[in-house]
Structure formats: structure tokens, C-alpha cells
Amino acid sequence: MMDINKMKKRHLLQVFELITRKGVKTEGVYEYHDIKASQDFDGYTCWLSFKDLTVTLLFHGAYDLDYKSEETLKIFFKKIANLLDD
């Protein structure tokens, strides 16, 4: 299993910001390169989702990773790395 700690939370937040800046917004959810980004009403909780994977980013630095497929997790991290490299 891939360890999310290898990807710093800062990178996840950078991707969140990139998606909300460049993505298409539909009903409060932004989408860019098949990754969706959303947040609750006060911005304290943010979500990144891709296929069966959801990353929950919490205000105080905690995060939660929920997914069904190891392959989805690998593709997600590769997509994030590519987005940050652009």
C-alpha cells in the first residue's frame, strides 16, 4: 500500500488550489483532469476525489484517505505529480 505521508499535505493543498483555479465548476464542485475538488461551507474541510478514491483534508492538518482500488490510488498520485510538474 502506498503511504500518503510520502506526499506532503502541502502538495495536496496545492492540487486543491490548482483544481479550484483551473477547473470547471458545476454545482459547487470543481473538476480538472478527472479530479474533483470541493469544500464545506466554511472551508475547514476540503475533499479531493478521483474514481473510488476520496482524500479529506481537515483544517488542522489531519487528512483521511479512502479508496477501494490500489490501482486508483497509484493513478491518483501520478496525476497529482503531473499536475504539480506542469
C-alpha positions as CSV (number, residue, x, y, z in Angstrom):
1,M,0.0,0.0,0.0
2,M,1.2,3.5,-0.9
3,D,1.8,5.7,2.1
4,I,0.1,9.1,1.8
5,N,2.7,10.6,4.1
6,K,5.1,10.4,1.2
7,M,3.1,13.2,-0.5
8,K,3.1,16.2,1.8
9,K,-0.2,17.7,2.7
10,R,1.1,20.9,1.2
11,H,1.1,19.2,-2.2
12,L,-2.5,18.0,-1.7
13,L,-3.5,21.6,-0.9
14,Q,-1.6,22.9,-3.9
15,V,-3.5,20.5,-6.1
16,F,-6.8,21.5,-4.4
17,E,-6.0,25.2,-5.2
18,L,-5.0,24.3,-8.8
19,I,-8.2,22.4,-9.4
20,T,-10.4,25.2,-8.0
21,R,-8.5,27.8,-10.1
22,K,-8.3,26.0,-13.4
23,G,-11.2,23.5,-13.1
24,V,-14.8,23.7,-14.3
25,K,-17.3,24.4,-11.5
26,T,-20.6,22.5,-11.5
27,E,-22.9,22.8,-8.5
28,G,-20.1,23.8,-6.2
29,V,-17.7,21.1,-7.3
30,Y,-14.6,21.8,-9.4
31,E,-13.2,19.3,-11.8
32,Y,-9.9,19.3,-13.6
33,H,-8.1,16.4,-15.3
34,D,-10.8,14.0,-13.8
35,I,-10.0,15.1,-10.2
36,K,-12.8,16.8,-8.3
37,A,-12.3,19.3,-5.5
38,S,-15.0,20.6,-3.1
39,Q,-15.2,22.1,0.4
40,D,-17.7,22.6,3.1
41,F,-19.5,25.9,3.6
42,D,-16.8,27.4,5.9
43,G,-13.7,25.9,4.1
44,Y,-12.5,24.0,7.1
45,T,-12.9,20.6,5.3
46,C,-11.9,20.0,1.7
47,W,-12.2,17.0,-0.5
48,L,-10.3,15.7,-3.5
49,S,-11.9,12.8,-5.3
50,F,-10.9,10.6,-8.2
51,K,-12.9,7.5,-9.2
52,D,-13.4,5.4,-6.0
53,L,-10.8,7.5,-4.0
54,T,-11.6,10.4,-1.7
55,V,-9.0,12.4,0.3
56,T,-10.4,14.5,3.1
57,L,-8.3,17.5,4.1
58,L,-9.1,18.9,7.5
59,F,-8.3,22.4,8.8
60,H,-5.8,21.4,11.5
61,G,-3.5,19.3,9.2
62,A,-5.2,16.0,9.5
63,Y,-6.3,14.0,6.5
64,D,-8.1,10.8,5.6
65,L,-7.7,8.7,2.6
66,D,-10.5,6.3,1.5
67,Y,-10.3,4.1,-1.6
68,K,-11.2,0.7,-2.9
69,S,-8.6,0.0,-5.5
70,E,-4.8,0.2,-5.1
71,E,-4.6,0.9,-8.8
72,T,-6.8,4.0,-8.4
73,L,-4.5,5.2,-5.6
74,K,-1.4,4.9,-7.8
75,I,-3.1,6.7,-10.7
76,F,-4.3,9.5,-8.4
77,F,-0.8,10.2,-7.1
78,K,0.7,10.0,-10.6
79,K,-1.9,12.5,-11.8
80,I,-1.2,14.8,-8.8
81,A,2.6,14.7,-9.5
82,N,2.0,15.5,-13.2
83,L,-0.3,18.5,-12.3
84,L,2.3,19.9,-10.0
85,D,5.1,19.5,-12.5
86,D,3.2,21.5,-15.2
